Each structure stands twice: as structure tokens, then as C-alpha cells.
Amino acid sequence: KIVVLGSNGQIGTELVTALRNTYGENNVIACDIRRPDYDIKNSGPFEFVNVLEKETLNAIFTKYKPSQVYLLAALLSATGEQNPKLAWDLNMNGLLNILDLAIVYKTAKVYWPSSIAVFGPNSPKDQTEQFCIMDPNTVYGISKLAGERWCEYYHQKYGLDVRSIRYPGLISWKAAPGGGTTDYAIHIFHDALKKGSYASFLSAETELPMMYMDDAIRGTIELMDAPAAQISIRSSYNFAGVSFTPEVLAAEIRDHIPDFKLTYTANDPRQQIATSWPRSIDDQFATRDWGWKPEFDLAKMTADMFSNLKS
Ligand code: VAH
């Protein structure tokens, strides 16, 4: 069995579907603190789980004895800044709870997402390398960097097969994003269709690493399917798709909606977070170790977003 914690989020929603397509509906247990939108009875197993409740987690591991666990429950960068202590507690203790149980129950593989938010103001901005200065200044970034160190520690000390990717901003249409700094790049598509305009909380020249969800899900499953001997990074892999600014994205949107207008709002706290992050990522270890290659460029991603959002 495969257990996915945080199954209702932006990533979980699509990962559960992808895993169920491969492993069968009943072999993937969706777990979240909220009931999913879909009809539970007709959509495979669902359990209410808060990753901070050890008793509940224990019961889930006892009941399903999972061979794989995906831990996606977290507070993201923008919401994390509104509630730093909760972000630290959820992002850190949620991870430690799962790592500990994975040892006790001999879980074969654990997946945990990190983020480009592990980089900070003094990290190189362009083609940011796997190993460089890392001085994150958001609670989210601090928790992800600490989490990466714990993952590597559990691998080295206890032999746990834990794997991780530093996601860039993920663009998708199925489930709403949950309070991140990169969310503008999703809202912009919805507003372009609804209103023909969008007010961006990030400035025109703010370039950030991004990726289409289809690529992110495929990459995640490819990493999890790779032979353990090929996984040389046990903290978290740099992982790149496309990089763009709001201005460049707006120009692409105008290929579909010629009159689309982009304006900018000033003084949003998310601007400071975005400015502390890289503009682009060097992911040569992912390419070398498990053959990572993105399929969606900006044009393909934009076309796919519009065709799905329209229908
Ligand atoms: C956020 N999307 O904005 C997340 C993230 C790359 C950034 O991990 O908080």
C-alpha cells in the first residue's frame, strides 16, 4: 500500500490520481485533515489524518503497513510567515513523525518535498547549484532546509530510503495552490479568462523557477522508481523546469488573449520572499542520477493551462 499525507493539496490531488493509475485505486490511501471534494466512496480509500497526531499516524501505519509514504502536508512560504510557529511545528515535526515511523515499520521508501525556498539572499541567483550558500530567511525555507538535513541524517544513520526534490513554483489547474509566493503564476490564468486582466503581487521583472504540474508529478514518480543505488543526493535534488517573470508570462498569455492587461500591486510581503529566491536552477544531479528532463516549456504550459481551464 502507498500512503499519501496531505492528499487534498495542490500536489497531492494530482499525485494520488497518478499513483492510483499505476498501483490501483485501492492501493493508494489518501490522507488529509479535510474531506476531499470528490465522492470518497467511489474514489478509493481516504483517512482523516493530522500528521502532528502520533496516535493517528501510528494507527495508519499499523493498518496499512505502507511500502511507500508521501508526506505532502505543509504550510507554504506566504502562509508560513503569517504563522511562523505553526509552520515550523507542522513542517518539522510532521516530517520527524513520519521518518521515525518509517524506521519502526520498515517502510521501503519515503518521499518528502523540499523547495527552492531553501536558498536565500546570499545564494547565487542564476543556475543556482545543488551545493552553495544557503541562508533561507522564511520559516518555510528554514524548515525545508532543516528537513533536508534530517532526511540525509536518517538515510546515513538508519539506512532509510528517503527521497526528495526541491520543487520550483508549480503551475496547475486541478487544485488551488495553498498560500505560496509563486501562486501569482496560477491566479493570472484564472483572472485572464474571467476578467481579461490581472493585478500581480510580484513586480514585472521578478524571475522565478517554475514548472508545470505534469512535469513535477512525472519527475517525482521517476525519482521514486529509480534504483536506490542511483540516488546520490539524500538531502533533496535541485529540479528545474522553466523560469519566467510576470511580464514574460503575460506576453505568452497575450498569444491566447490578445487584450490581456497586467498591472502590479505595490508593497506585497511576498515580493521580499521572491527576491530572496533564485531566478533559475542547475539540476544536473537529477539529470545525471535519474534522467530528469522537463517536457513543458512556457508556450506548452500556457496552452495546456488555457485548454483545461476553459473546459
Ligand atoms: C511557495 N510554491 O511559493 C511554494 C514554493 C518555490 C516555492 O515551494 O511557497
py3Dmol code that shows the C-alpha trace and the ligand (Angstrom):
import py3Dmol

protein = """\
ATOM      1  CA  LYS A   1       0.000   0.000   0.000  1.00  0.00           C
ATOM      2  CA  ILE A   2       1.000   3.608  -0.574  1.00  0.00           C
ATOM      3  CA  VAL A   3       0.036   6.335   1.905  1.00  0.00           C
ATOM      4  CA  VAL A   4      -0.194   9.967   0.749  1.00  0.00           C
ATOM      5  CA  LEU A   5      -0.390  12.519   3.584  1.00  0.00           C
ATOM      6  CA  GLY A   6      -1.703  15.926   2.568  1.00  0.00           C
ATOM      7  CA  SER A   7      -3.605  14.346  -0.309  1.00  0.00           C
ATOM      8  CA  ASN A   8      -6.006  17.259  -0.905  1.00  0.00           C
ATOM      9  CA  GLY A   9      -3.374  19.878  -1.652  1.00  0.00           C
ATOM     10  CA  GLN A  10      -2.161  21.194  -4.979  1.00  0.00           C
ATOM     11  CA  ILE A  11       0.380  18.373  -5.408  1.00  0.00           C
ATOM     12  CA  GLY A  12      -1.457  15.628  -3.506  1.00  0.00           C
ATOM     13  CA  THR A  13      -4.598  15.891  -5.623  1.00  0.00           C
ATOM     14  CA  GLU A  14      -2.660  15.048  -8.785  1.00  0.00           C
ATOM     15  CA  LEU A  15      -0.141  12.668  -7.230  1.00  0.00           C
ATOM     16  CA  VAL A  16      -2.899  10.445  -5.765  1.00  0.00           C
ATOM     17  CA  THR A  17      -4.521  10.134  -9.202  1.00  0.00           C
ATOM     18  CA  ALA A  18      -1.196   9.327 -10.864  1.00  0.00           C
ATOM     19  CA  LEU A  19      -0.278   6.722  -8.234  1.00  0.00           C
ATOM     20  CA  ARG A  20      -3.758   5.142  -8.403  1.00  0.00           C
ATOM     21  CA  ASN A  21      -3.441   4.833 -12.173  1.00  0.00           C
ATOM     22  CA  THR A  22      -0.221   2.867 -11.713  1.00  0.00           C
ATOM     23  CA  TYR A  23      -0.797   0.914  -8.495  1.00  0.00           C
ATOM     24  CA  GLY A  24      -4.605   0.565  -8.476  1.00  0.00           C
ATOM     25  CA  GLU A  25      -7.252   2.654  -6.742  1.00  0.00           C
ATOM     26  CA  ASN A  26      -7.420   0.655  -3.516  1.00  0.00           C
ATOM     27  CA  ASN A  27      -3.672   0.509  -3.011  1.00  0.00           C
ATOM     28  CA  VAL A  28      -3.242   4.269  -2.567  1.00  0.00           C
ATOM     29  CA  ILE A  29      -4.573   5.678   0.710  1.00  0.00           C
ATOM     30  CA  ALA A  30      -5.350   9.399   0.520  1.00  0.00           C
ATOM     31  CA  CYS A  31      -4.971  11.124   3.921  1.00  0.00           C
ATOM     32  CA  ASP A  32      -5.751  14.707   4.867  1.00  0.00           C
ATOM     33  CA  ILE A  33      -7.256  16.805   7.645  1.00  0.00           C
ATOM     34  CA  ARG A  34     -10.019  17.851   5.237  1.00  0.00           C
ATOM     35  CA  ARG A  35     -12.528  15.708   3.411  1.00  0.00           C
ATOM     36  CA  PRO A  36     -11.675  15.612  -0.309  1.00  0.00           C
ATOM     37  CA  ASP A  37     -14.002  17.280  -2.810  1.00  0.00           C
ATOM     38  CA  TYR A  38     -14.661  14.051  -4.658  1.00  0.00           C
ATOM     39  CA  ASP A  39     -17.025  11.285  -3.569  1.00  0.00           C
ATOM     40  CA  ILE A  40     -14.909   9.228  -1.154  1.00  0.00           C
ATOM     41  CA  LYS A  41     -16.914   6.041  -1.582  1.00  0.00           C
ATOM     42  CA  ASN A  42     -16.295   5.929  -5.308  1.00  0.00           C
ATOM     43  CA  SER A  43     -12.756   7.233  -5.350  1.00  0.00           C
ATOM     44  CA  GLY A  44     -10.529   4.893  -3.379  1.00  0.00           C
ATOM     45  CA  PRO A  45      -9.615   4.868   0.304  1.00  0.00           C
ATOM     46  CA  PHE A  46      -9.481   8.076   2.349  1.00  0.00           C
ATOM     47  CA  GLU A  47      -8.484   8.616   6.005  1.00  0.00           C
ATOM     48  CA  PHE A  48      -8.614  11.712   8.181  1.00  0.00           C
ATOM     49  CA  VAL A  49      -5.039  12.239   9.371  1.00  0.00           C
ATOM     50  CA  ASN A  50      -3.265  15.128  11.060  1.00  0.00           C
ATOM     51  CA  VAL A  51       0.483  14.489  10.713  1.00  0.00           C
ATOM     52  CA  LEU A  52       1.055  16.053  14.139  1.00  0.00           C
ATOM     53  CA  GLU A  53      -1.089  13.397  15.857  1.00  0.00           C
ATOM     54  CA  LYS A  54       1.253  10.494  16.533  1.00  0.00           C
ATOM     55  CA  GLU A  55      -1.522   8.104  17.658  1.00  0.00           C
ATOM     56  CA  THR A  56      -3.447   8.542  14.427  1.00  0.00           C
ATOM     57  CA  LEU A  57      -0.289   8.141  12.364  1.00  0.00           C
ATOM     58  CA  ASN A  58       0.619   5.008  14.250  1.00  0.00           C
ATOM     59  CA  ALA A  59      -2.825   3.562  13.538  1.00  0.00           C
ATOM     60  CA  ILE A  60      -2.409   4.302   9.817  1.00  0.00           C
ATOM     61  CA  PHE A  61       0.985   2.572   9.684  1.00  0.00           C
ATOM     62  CA  THR A  62      -0.409  -0.412  11.637  1.00  0.00           C
ATOM     63  CA  LYS A  63      -3.471  -0.690   9.427  1.00  0.00           C
ATOM     64  CA  TYR A  64      -1.820  -0.352   6.016  1.00  0.00           C
ATOM     65  CA  LYS A  65       1.858  -1.240   6.596  1.00  0.00           C
ATOM     66  CA  PRO A  66       2.734   1.021   3.663  1.00  0.00           C
ATOM     67  CA  SER A  67       5.657   0.215   1.387  1.00  0.00           C
ATOM     68  CA  GLN A  68       5.745   3.872   0.310  1.00  0.00           C
ATOM     69  CA  VAL A  69       4.771   7.057   2.152  1.00  0.00           C
ATOM     70  CA  TYR A  70       4.487  10.515   0.562  1.00  0.00           C
ATOM     71  CA  LEU A  71       4.399  13.359   3.096  1.00  0.00           C
ATOM     72  CA  LEU A  72       2.965  16.476   1.425  1.00  0.00           C
ATOM     73  CA  ALA A  73       1.257  18.193   4.390  1.00  0.00           C
ATOM     74  CA  ALA A  74       2.924  21.590   4.968  1.00  0.00           C
ATOM     75  CA  LEU A  75       2.439  25.314   5.353  1.00  0.00           C
ATOM     76  CA  LEU A  76       3.907  27.211   2.362  1.00  0.00           C
ATOM     77  CA  SER A  77       6.030  30.348   2.256  1.00  0.00           C
ATOM     78  CA  ALA A  78       3.406  33.114   2.444  1.00  0.00           C
ATOM     79  CA  THR A  79       1.077  31.465   4.982  1.00  0.00           C
ATOM     80  CA  GLY A  80       4.121  30.348   6.958  1.00  0.00           C
ATOM     81  CA  GLU A  81       5.114  33.979   7.517  1.00  0.00           C
ATOM     82  CA  GLN A  82       1.665  34.675   8.984  1.00  0.00           C
ATOM     83  CA  ASN A  83       2.072  31.859  11.480  1.00  0.00           C
ATOM     84  CA  PRO A  84       5.788  31.044  11.892  1.00  0.00           C
ATOM     85  CA  LYS A  85       5.492  28.738  14.895  1.00  0.00           C
ATOM     86  CA  LEU A  86       2.740  26.659  13.350  1.00  0.00           C
ATOM     87  CA  ALA A  87       4.736  26.444  10.091  1.00  0.00           C
ATOM     88  CA  TRP A  88       7.787  25.205  11.977  1.00  0.00           C
ATOM     89  CA  ASP A  89       5.754  22.730  14.029  1.00  0.00           C
ATOM     90  CA  LEU A  90       3.858  21.273  11.076  1.00  0.00           C
ATOM     91  CA  ASN A  91       6.730  21.231   8.585  1.00  0.00           C
ATOM     92  CA  MET A  92       9.321  19.897  11.018  1.00  0.00           C
ATOM     93  CA  ASN A  93       7.517  17.660  13.496  1.00  0.00           C
ATOM     94  CA  GLY A  94       5.290  16.259  10.743  1.00  0.00           C
ATOM     95  CA  LEU A  95       8.455  15.136   8.950  1.00  0.00           C
ATOM     96  CA  LEU A  96      10.149  13.740  12.091  1.00  0.00           C
ATOM     97  CA  ASN A  97       6.984  11.783  12.974  1.00  0.00           C
ATOM     98  CA  ILE A  98       6.989  10.117   9.559  1.00  0.00           C
ATOM     99  CA  LEU A  99      10.736   9.430   9.494  1.00  0.00           C
ATOM    100  CA  ASP A 100      10.509   7.762  12.913  1.00  0.00           C
ATOM    101  CA  LEU A 101       7.505   5.622  11.976  1.00  0.00           C
ATOM    102  CA  ALA A 102       9.143   4.649   8.676  1.00  0.00           C
ATOM    103  CA  ILE A 103      12.044   3.185  10.669  1.00  0.00           C
ATOM    104  CA  VAL A 104       9.772   1.324  13.112  1.00  0.00           C
ATOM    105  CA  TYR A 105       7.512  -0.079  10.377  1.00  0.00           C
ATOM    106  CA  LYS A 106      10.379  -0.659   7.910  1.00  0.00           C
ATOM    107  CA  THR A 107       8.717   1.425   5.209  1.00  0.00           C
ATOM    108  CA  ALA A 108      10.606   0.722   1.985  1.00  0.00           C
ATOM    109  CA  LYS A 109      10.542   4.274   0.592  1.00  0.00           C
ATOM    110  CA  VAL A 110       9.606   7.732   1.877  1.00  0.00           C
ATOM    111  CA  TYR A 111       9.062  10.843  -0.249  1.00  0.00           C
ATOM    112  CA  TRP A 112       9.191  14.364   1.147  1.00  0.00           C
ATOM    113  CA  PRO A 113       9.176  17.578  -0.913  1.00  0.00           C
ATOM    114  CA  SER A 114      11.669  20.356  -0.386  1.00  0.00           C
ATOM    115  CA  SER A 115      11.664  23.642  -2.300  1.00  0.00           C
ATOM    116  CA  ILE A 116      13.826  26.262  -3.968  1.00  0.00           C
ATOM    117  CA  ALA A 117      12.905  28.248  -0.832  1.00  0.00           C
ATOM    118  CA  VAL A 118      15.933  26.578   0.824  1.00  0.00           C
ATOM    119  CA  PHE A 119      18.008  29.216  -0.972  1.00  0.00           C
ATOM    120  CA  GLY A 120      18.295  32.750   0.384  1.00  0.00           C
ATOM    121  CA  PRO A 121      19.553  36.264  -0.318  1.00  0.00           C
ATOM    122  CA  ASN A 122      23.208  35.187  -0.460  1.00  0.00           C
ATOM    123  CA  SER A 123      22.685  32.134  -2.641  1.00  0.00           C
ATOM    124  CA  PRO A 124      23.694  32.557  -6.307  1.00  0.00           C
ATOM    125  CA  LYS A 125      20.656  33.756  -8.308  1.00  0.00           C
ATOM    126  CA  ASP A 126      21.264  32.196 -11.709  1.00  0.00           C
ATOM    127  CA  GLN A 127      21.673  28.488 -12.413  1.00  0.00           C
ATOM    128  CA  THR A 128      21.829  28.020  -8.649  1.00  0.00           C
ATOM    129  CA  GLU A 129      23.821  24.893  -7.925  1.00  0.00           C
ATOM    130  CA  GLN A 130      22.973  21.912  -5.759  1.00  0.00           C
ATOM    131  CA  PHE A 131      25.685  22.834  -3.242  1.00  0.00           C
ATOM    132  CA  CYS A 132      26.119  26.544  -2.499  1.00  0.00           C
ATOM    133  CA  ILE A 133      25.454  29.129   0.214  1.00  0.00           C
ATOM    134  CA  MET A 134      22.002  28.530   1.677  1.00  0.00           C
ATOM    135  CA  ASP A 135      20.619  31.186   4.002  1.00  0.00           C
ATOM    136  CA  PRO A 136      16.805  30.973   3.731  1.00  0.00           C
ATOM    137  CA  ASN A 137      15.011  33.792   5.551  1.00  0.00           C
ATOM    138  CA  THR A 138      11.448  32.489   5.561  1.00  0.00           C
ATOM    139  CA  VAL A 139      10.223  29.981   8.149  1.00  0.00           C
ATOM    140  CA  TYR A 140       9.143  27.800   5.248  1.00  0.00           C
ATOM    141  CA  GLY A 141      12.654  27.855   3.770  1.00  0.00           C
ATOM    142  CA  ILE A 142      14.293  27.276   7.141  1.00  0.00           C
ATOM    143  CA  SER A 143      12.025  24.281   7.798  1.00  0.00           C
ATOM    144  CA  LYS A 144      12.730  22.849   4.340  1.00  0.00           C
ATOM    145  CA  LEU A 145      16.498  23.210   4.743  1.00  0.00           C
ATOM    146  CA  ALA A 146      16.381  21.639   8.226  1.00  0.00           C
ATOM    147  CA  GLY A 147      14.115  18.898   6.837  1.00  0.00           C
ATOM    148  CA  GLU A 148      16.641  18.143   4.098  1.00  0.00           C
ATOM    149  CA  ARG A 149      19.347  17.705   6.714  1.00  0.00           C
ATOM    150  CA  TRP A 150      17.078  15.323   8.688  1.00  0.00           C
ATOM    151  CA  CYS A 151      16.339  13.266   5.558  1.00  0.00           C
ATOM    152  CA  GLU A 152      20.028  12.845   4.819  1.00  0.00           C
ATOM    153  CA  TYR A 153      20.666  12.050   8.507  1.00  0.00           C
ATOM    154  CA  TYR A 154      18.025   9.299   8.611  1.00  0.00           C
ATOM    155  CA  HIS A 155      19.435   7.841   5.416  1.00  0.00           C
ATOM    156  CA  GLN A 156      23.015   7.811   6.697  1.00  0.00           C
ATOM    157  CA  LYS A 157      22.272   6.790  10.252  1.00  0.00           C
ATOM    158  CA  TYR A 158      19.367   4.362   9.833  1.00  0.00           C
ATOM    159  CA  GLY A 159      19.579   3.409   6.160  1.00  0.00           C
ATOM    160  CA  LEU A 160      16.114   4.861   5.446  1.00  0.00           C
ATOM    161  CA  ASP A 161      15.392   5.153   1.704  1.00  0.00           C
ATOM    162  CA  VAL A 162      14.072   8.700   1.762  1.00  0.00           C
ATOM    163  CA  ARG A 163      13.989  10.726  -1.463  1.00  0.00           C
ATOM    164  CA  SER A 164      13.278  14.382  -2.087  1.00  0.00           C
ATOM    165  CA  ILE A 165      13.023  17.105  -4.721  1.00  0.00           C
ATOM    166  CA  ARG A 166      13.414  20.877  -4.353  1.00  0.00           C
ATOM    167  CA  TYR A 167      10.292  21.926  -6.251  1.00  0.00           C
ATOM    168  CA  PRO A 168      10.155  25.256  -8.013  1.00  0.00           C
ATOM    169  CA  GLY A 169       6.788  27.089  -8.182  1.00  0.00           C
ATOM    170  CA  LEU A 170       4.263  24.571  -9.508  1.00  0.00           C
ATOM    171  CA  ILE A 171       1.659  25.615 -12.080  1.00  0.00           C
ATOM    172  CA  SER A 172      -1.540  23.575 -12.236  1.00  0.00           C
ATOM    173  CA  TRP A 173      -5.282  23.844 -12.883  1.00  0.00           C
ATOM    174  CA  LYS A 174      -6.842  20.927 -10.947  1.00  0.00           C
ATOM    175  CA  ALA A 175      -6.449  22.054  -7.329  1.00  0.00           C
ATOM    176  CA  ALA A 176      -5.825  25.537  -5.953  1.00  0.00           C
ATOM    177  CA  PRO A 177      -2.361  26.445  -4.662  1.00  0.00           C
ATOM    178  CA  GLY A 178      -2.092  26.789  -0.898  1.00  0.00           C
ATOM    179  CA  GLY A 179      -0.554  30.099   0.108  1.00  0.00           C
ATOM    180  CA  GLY A 180       2.770  30.292  -1.709  1.00  0.00           C
ATOM    181  CA  THR A 181       4.782  33.131  -3.212  1.00  0.00           C
ATOM    182  CA  THR A 182       4.625  31.588  -6.680  1.00  0.00           C
ATOM    183  CA  ASP A 183       0.792  31.447  -6.653  1.00  0.00           C
ATOM    184  CA  TYR A 184       0.540  34.545  -8.879  1.00  0.00           C
ATOM    185  CA  ALA A 185       1.502  32.356 -11.841  1.00  0.00           C
ATOM    186  CA  ILE A 186      -1.707  30.350 -11.341  1.00  0.00           C
ATOM    187  CA  HIS A 187      -4.086  33.185 -10.396  1.00  0.00           C
ATOM    188  CA  ILE A 188      -3.026  35.029 -13.547  1.00  0.00           C
ATOM    189  CA  PHE A 189      -4.559  32.313 -15.774  1.00  0.00           C
ATOM    190  CA  HIS A 190      -7.879  32.309 -13.903  1.00  0.00           C
ATOM    191  CA  ASP A 191      -8.161  36.100 -13.981  1.00  0.00           C
ATOM    192  CA  ALA A 192      -7.079  36.290 -17.630  1.00  0.00           C
ATOM    193  CA  LEU A 193     -10.039  34.083 -18.576  1.00  0.00           C
ATOM    194  CA  LYS A 194     -12.541  35.666 -16.174  1.00  0.00           C
ATOM    195  CA  LYS A 195     -11.612  39.338 -16.359  1.00  0.00           C
ATOM    196  CA  GLY A 196      -9.042  39.785 -19.138  1.00  0.00           C
ATOM    197  CA  SER A 197      -6.686  41.357 -16.605  1.00  0.00           C
ATOM    198  CA  TYR A 198      -4.637  40.535 -13.523  1.00  0.00           C
ATOM    199  CA  ALA A 199      -3.017  42.561 -10.723  1.00  0.00           C
ATOM    200  CA  SER A 200       0.264  40.834  -9.886  1.00  0.00           C
ATOM    201  CA  PHE A 201       1.650  40.946  -6.340  1.00  0.00           C
ATOM    202  CA  LEU A 202       5.151  40.336  -7.767  1.00  0.00           C
ATOM    203  CA  SER A 203       6.872  43.008  -9.836  1.00  0.00           C
ATOM    204  CA  ALA A 204       7.366  42.861 -13.621  1.00  0.00           C
ATOM    205  CA  GLU A 205      10.992  41.728 -13.510  1.00  0.00           C
ATOM    206  CA  THR A 206      10.711  39.120 -10.720  1.00  0.00           C
ATOM    207  CA  GLU A 207      12.048  35.977 -12.368  1.00  0.00           C
ATOM    208  CA  LEU A 208      11.438  32.687 -10.561  1.00  0.00           C
ATOM    209  CA  PRO A 209      11.956  28.987 -11.293  1.00  0.00           C
ATOM    210  CA  MET A 210       8.620  27.340 -12.178  1.00  0.00           C
ATOM    211  CA  MET A 211       7.341  24.023 -13.503  1.00  0.00           C
ATOM    212  CA  TYR A 212       4.137  22.596 -14.934  1.00  0.00           C
ATOM    213  CA  MET A 213       2.487  20.084 -12.585  1.00  0.00           C
ATOM    214  CA  ASP A 214       2.535  17.279 -15.181  1.00  0.00           C
ATOM    215  CA  ASP A 215       6.334  17.501 -15.244  1.00  0.00           C
ATOM    216  CA  ALA A 216       6.543  17.683 -11.437  1.00  0.00           C
ATOM    217  CA  ILE A 217       4.386  14.585 -10.935  1.00  0.00           C
ATOM    218  CA  ARG A 218       6.267  12.620 -13.599  1.00  0.00           C
ATOM    219  CA  GLY A 219       9.625  13.672 -12.123  1.00  0.00           C
ATOM    220  CA  THR A 220       8.522  12.700  -8.617  1.00  0.00           C
ATOM    221  CA  ILE A 221       7.454   9.230  -9.740  1.00  0.00           C
ATOM    222  CA  GLU A 222      10.626   8.808 -11.822  1.00  0.00           C
ATOM    223  CA  LEU A 223      12.737   9.630  -8.763  1.00  0.00           C
ATOM    224  CA  MET A 224      10.761   7.160  -6.634  1.00  0.00           C
ATOM    225  CA  ASP A 225      11.084   4.434  -9.308  1.00  0.00           C
ATOM    226  CA  ALA A 226      14.850   4.882  -9.760  1.00  0.00           C
ATOM    227  CA  PRO A 227      17.102   2.157  -8.312  1.00  0.00           C
ATOM    228  CA  ALA A 228      18.358   3.177  -4.845  1.00  0.00           C
ATOM    229  CA  ALA A 229      21.986   2.849  -5.946  1.00  0.00           C
ATOM    230  CA  GLN A 230      21.473   5.706  -8.432  1.00  0.00           C
ATOM    231  CA  ILE A 231      20.274   8.172  -5.797  1.00  0.00           C
ATOM    232  CA  SER A 232      23.399  10.093  -4.806  1.00  0.00           C
ATOM    233  CA  ILE A 233      21.579  13.031  -3.182  1.00  0.00           C
ATOM    234  CA  ARG A 234      19.768  12.152   0.046  1.00  0.00           C
ATOM    235  CA  SER A 235      19.035  15.703   1.119  1.00  0.00           C
ATOM    236  CA  SER A 236      16.975  16.941  -1.853  1.00  0.00           C
ATOM    237  CA  TYR A 237      17.541  17.279  -5.600  1.00  0.00           C
ATOM    238  CA  ASN A 238      17.658  20.576  -7.476  1.00  0.00           C
ATOM    239  CA  PHE A 239      14.882  20.280 -10.076  1.00  0.00           C
ATOM    240  CA  ALA A 240      14.284  22.695 -12.953  1.00  0.00           C
ATOM    241  CA  GLY A 241      11.534  23.376 -15.452  1.00  0.00           C
ATOM    242  CA  VAL A 242      11.166  26.899 -16.825  1.00  0.00           C
ATOM    243  CA  SER A 243      11.985  30.347 -15.433  1.00  0.00           C
ATOM    244  CA  PHE A 244       9.967  33.458 -16.221  1.00  0.00           C
ATOM    245  CA  THR A 245       8.866  36.869 -14.944  1.00  0.00           C
ATOM    246  CA  PRO A 246       5.253  38.100 -14.699  1.00  0.00           C
ATOM    247  CA  GLU A 247       5.955  40.246 -17.775  1.00  0.00           C
ATOM    248  CA  VAL A 248       7.155  37.314 -19.876  1.00  0.00           C
ATOM    249  CA  LEU A 249       4.211  35.180 -18.735  1.00  0.00           C
ATOM    250  CA  ALA A 250       1.795  37.989 -19.659  1.00  0.00           C
ATOM    251  CA  ALA A 251       3.310  38.181 -23.163  1.00  0.00           C
ATOM    252  CA  GLU A 252       2.716  34.445 -23.574  1.00  0.00           C
ATOM    253  CA  ILE A 253      -0.866  34.818 -22.304  1.00  0.00           C
ATOM    254  CA  ARG A 254      -1.443  37.511 -24.970  1.00  0.00           C
ATOM    255  CA  ASP A 255      -0.893  34.830 -27.630  1.00  0.00           C
ATOM    256  CA  HIS A 256      -4.217  33.428 -26.381  1.00  0.00           C
ATOM    257  CA  ILE A 257      -5.943  36.581 -25.053  1.00  0.00           C
ATOM    258  CA  PRO A 258      -4.526  39.493 -27.105  1.00  0.00           C
ATOM    259  CA  ASP A 259      -6.069  42.241 -24.913  1.00  0.00           C
ATOM    260  CA  PHE A 260      -4.839  40.786 -21.616  1.00  0.00           C
ATOM    261  CA  LYS A 261      -3.754  43.543 -19.206  1.00  0.00           C
ATOM    262  CA  LEU A 262      -1.230  43.053 -16.435  1.00  0.00           C
ATOM    263  CA  THR A 263      -0.961  45.572 -13.587  1.00  0.00           C
ATOM    264  CA  TYR A 264       1.101  45.438 -10.423  1.00  0.00           C
ATOM    265  CA  THR A 265       0.260  45.941  -6.755  1.00  0.00           C
ATOM    266  CA  ALA A 266       2.930  47.521  -4.558  1.00  0.00           C
ATOM    267  CA  ASN A 267       4.283  46.519  -1.148  1.00  0.00           C
ATOM    268  CA  ASP A 268       3.118  42.951  -1.022  1.00  0.00           C
ATOM    269  CA  PRO A 269       5.150  40.954   1.557  1.00  0.00           C
ATOM    270  CA  ARG A 270       5.542  38.125  -0.967  1.00  0.00           C
ATOM    271  CA  GLN A 271       7.797  40.356  -3.117  1.00  0.00           C
ATOM    272  CA  GLN A 272      10.523  40.240  -0.496  1.00  0.00           C
ATOM    273  CA  ILE A 273      10.304  36.459  -0.332  1.00  0.00           C
ATOM    274  CA  ALA A 274      10.522  36.156  -4.124  1.00  0.00           C
ATOM    275  CA  THR A 275      13.524  38.497  -4.244  1.00  0.00           C
ATOM    276  CA  SER A 276      15.408  36.216  -1.844  1.00  0.00           C
ATOM    277  CA  TRP A 277      14.995  33.174  -4.140  1.00  0.00           C
ATOM    278  CA  PRO A 278      16.968  32.059  -7.236  1.00  0.00           C
ATOM    279  CA  ARG A 279      15.961  33.031 -10.752  1.00  0.00           C
ATOM    280  CA  SER A 280      16.981  29.703 -12.253  1.00  0.00           C
ATOM    281  CA  ILE A 281      18.222  26.315 -11.078  1.00  0.00           C
ATOM    282  CA  ASP A 282      21.026  23.968 -12.141  1.00  0.00           C
ATOM    283  CA  ASP A 283      19.602  20.443 -11.865  1.00  0.00           C
ATOM    284  CA  GLN A 284      22.478  18.418 -13.305  1.00  0.00           C
ATOM    285  CA  PHE A 285      22.395  15.825 -10.486  1.00  0.00           C
ATOM    286  CA  ALA A 286      18.758  14.950 -11.252  1.00  0.00           C
ATOM    287  CA  THR A 287      19.624  14.658 -14.939  1.00  0.00           C
ATOM    288  CA  ARG A 288      22.663  12.503 -14.247  1.00  0.00           C
ATOM    289  CA  ASP A 289      21.235  10.260 -11.496  1.00  0.00           C
ATOM    290  CA  TRP A 290      17.722   9.503 -12.744  1.00  0.00           C
ATOM    291  CA  GLY A 291      17.475  11.023 -16.199  1.00  0.00           C
ATOM    292  CA  TRP A 292      15.331  14.058 -15.382  1.00  0.00           C
ATOM    293  CA  LYS A 293      14.159  16.099 -18.380  1.00  0.00           C
ATOM    294  CA  PRO A 294      11.202  18.547 -18.357  1.00  0.00           C
ATOM    295  CA  GLU A 295       8.684  18.386 -21.218  1.00  0.00           C
ATOM    296  CA  PHE A 296       6.764  21.620 -20.757  1.00  0.00           C
ATOM    297  CA  ASP A 297       8.218  24.952 -21.857  1.00  0.00           C
ATOM    298  CA  LEU A 298       6.345  28.219 -21.260  1.00  0.00           C
ATOM    299  CA  ALA A 299       4.338  28.021 -24.510  1.00  0.00           C
ATOM    300  CA  LYS A 300       3.249  24.401 -23.991  1.00  0.00           C
ATOM    301  CA  MET A 301       2.361  25.037 -20.349  1.00  0.00           C
ATOM    302  CA  THR A 302       0.307  28.149 -21.179  1.00  0.00           C
ATOM    303  CA  ALA A 303      -1.610  26.381 -23.948  1.00  0.00           C
ATOM    304  CA  ASP A 304      -2.364  23.409 -21.684  1.00  0.00           C
ATOM    305  CA  MET A 305      -3.499  25.638 -18.785  1.00  0.00           C
ATOM    306  CA  PHE A 306      -5.938  27.517 -21.014  1.00  0.00           C
ATOM    307  CA  SER A 307      -7.353  24.461 -22.717  1.00  0.00           C
ATOM    308  CA  ASN A 308      -8.022  22.779 -19.360  1.00  0.00           C
ATOM    309  CA  LEU A 309      -9.334  25.860 -17.563  1.00  0.00           C
ATOM    310  CA  LYS A 310     -11.691  26.613 -20.460  1.00  0.00           C
ATOM    311  CA  SER A 311     -13.186  23.129 -20.426  1.00  0.00           C
TER     312      SER A 311
END
"""
ligand_1 = """\
9
VAH
C 5.783 28.730 -2.304
N 5.220 27.274 -4.125
O 5.656 29.685 -3.068
C 5.915 27.349 -2.889
C 7.315 27.016 -3.122
C 9.044 27.501 -4.841
C 8.156 27.957 -3.871
O 7.843 25.911 -2.621
O 5.820 28.864 -1.119
"""
view = py3Dmol.view(width=600, height=400)
view.addModel(protein, "pdb")
view.setStyle({"model": 0}, {"cartoon": {"style": "trace"}})
view.addModel(ligand_1, "xyz")
view.setStyle({"model": 1}, {"stick": {}})
view.zoomTo()
view.show()
